[in-house]
Amino acid sequence: MNFQQIEYILAVDRLKSFTKASEYCNVTQATLSAMVKKLEEELGVIIFDRKQNPIITTDIGLQLLQEANSIKEHVMLLKEIANNKKTNIEGHIKIGIIPTIANSLLPQIIRPIIEKYPDLHVEIIELTTQHITKQLKEGTIDVGIVATPTHNTDMEEKLLYYESLLVYGKMNNDKKYIVPDEIKNHKIWLLEEGHCLREQFLNLCALKKNEVIPNNLSFEANSFETLLSLVDEFGGLTIIPELYVPYISTDRKKKINFFSNPMPVREISLIYFRPYAKKHIIDALGELIKIVIVKKLLSKNVIKKDLSIINI
């Protein structure tokens, strides 16, 4: 028995296919199948029912897979301990990030990261929070950048910053600051289902889905630019995070409204799965993001008791 065989059976169990597992492990199907068969013969058990499609893991196989996963986690922990002895930030890291954070955060952090860590290859992919947590558990990404808390007890969370939420659109008043209850009297444009910022907006203002303008149109956007354009054309309101403000025109900035204290914010964090490798890289990236971003935020001068962290 060797560690390669353990990785192979974990891949087959997760993907329910020898073909997909061989592609994932970057070996031929014949090699993977032979190694799995050799392990079954050595243990004297059948791990996978190959007659079923997709492949089914047997009852004894499920017990073995539980232990195999534990072995893999301990091997990753050994690698982590070794990596933590290194001072250089190098190698490869794959980051998953949700779209409503990516569009305003990435333009501000990519250059500092690649300039400070030239020996680190950074791969970034946009995913929903659900897919980020799934891929973290599968080991296909190393870390995620999401709105928290995720309420997922399997995940470790490392706070990055609190980002205030702003209202875009004409409020028909001269007040400098507004309260969430004032939103209820306006038509609302929302991001489509699946975006956590949509749920935060609804929770913030205790809203149900209001009709949009005009009354015979039902539309949910997939980007802040679309939301702003709809508000410009048809009126109503939408919500945007403050880091998006630098990317809008001067005329549009005149339509931004600020909430009064307690300041509504979304909590942005790195999340990762324990046990995990590359913690020294994750920690370094987290600190760099804080240095670049926190000084630009409204929340930097607000004590935590005057912040209202909006649940997802």
Beta strands, then each sheet from edge to edge (+ up, - down):
strand 1: 48-49
strand 2: 56-57
strand 3: 91-97
strand 4: 120-126
strand 5: 143-148
strand 6: 155-168
strand 7: 177-178
strand 8: 238-241
strand 9: 256-259
strand 10: 263-273
strand 11: 307-309
sheet 1: 1+ 2-
sheet 2: 4+ 3+ 5+ 10- 6+ 8-
sheet 3: 4+ 3+ 5+ 10- 11-
sheet 4: 4+ 3+ 5+ 10- 6+ 9- 7-
end
